[in-house]
Amino acid sequence: MSQLNELLLQRQQLDQQINELRQQERADALATIHKLVQQFELTAQDIFGGKSASRVSAGASKKVAAKYLNKETGETWTGRGKPPRWIQGQDREKFLIG
């Protein structure tokens, strides 16, 4: 048998050993996790927490509180984006929400 074939056979055997050990250690880790979850009555939220900011979809945005109020109509504006007609060209200070 050539040296290359011997090395390839060794690699195949090592890969098999690695996979077997990985599966055993994974099973041991899962058993430990299950034991701890039962022992401390943990929930998925305890372990993984709630949704993080990185998990929120790119299209979703946080709701922004209104900053300006039209007392006549009850309309509000956050101060972001294009100003509504009722505030355009006027002093915004008088529309500020306390």
Secondary structure, 3 states (H helix, E strand, C coil): CCHHHHHHHHHHHHHHHHHHHHHHHHHHHHHHHHHHHHHHCCCHHHHHCCCCHHHCCCCCCCCCCCCEECCCCCCEECCCCCCCCCCCCCCHHHHECC
